[in-house]
Amino acid sequence: MKQKIINAVEELKNLPGSSEKTIKFEHHALQNKGVKGEVTLSKEGTINLLLTEVKGYSPAYIHKATNSYFKQAILSEPTTGSILWTKPDKTPHVIGQNYTLNSGYYYYGVGENPYIDCNGRPIFHDVVAEYLGEKPGSCKPGTGREYKLFKIV
């Protein structure tokens, strides 16, 4: 199921155009268990996960697991060269200078033009990153804010 969700998100990220698109997925397990759902890319550019059927599993468990898989697909683990989108803070940064982002520091997008996750995800280890400046972004249609961008060196 994890790979089906990741594949659906990746496919949607790579589709051209600005119309709404949906990819449906199904996961079947032994003992009459299964999950059906869909991943949708909206006209505004947000990606959402919806479970349409849960059979034989605890709904709380499946929602927790699928949300974790979905977040992993949206917010990949950053590596050297990745651009991180972080919420602005009052700390002054100088463009072109390197800063240490400590383990636990939250990022909300990865890449040049990422899909931004409103909840974010913590970095799992300290990284040194070059400050690139601020750029507007949105995790929900009709909302927007400035994000600080850092490139991991």
Salt bridges, closest charged atoms under 4 A:
GLU10 OE2 - LYS13 NZ 3.56
GLU26 OE1 - HIS28 NE2 2.81
GLU53 OE1 - LYS36 NZ 3.82
GLU77 OE1 - ARG121 NH2 3.76
ASP89 OD1 - LYS148 NZ 3.05
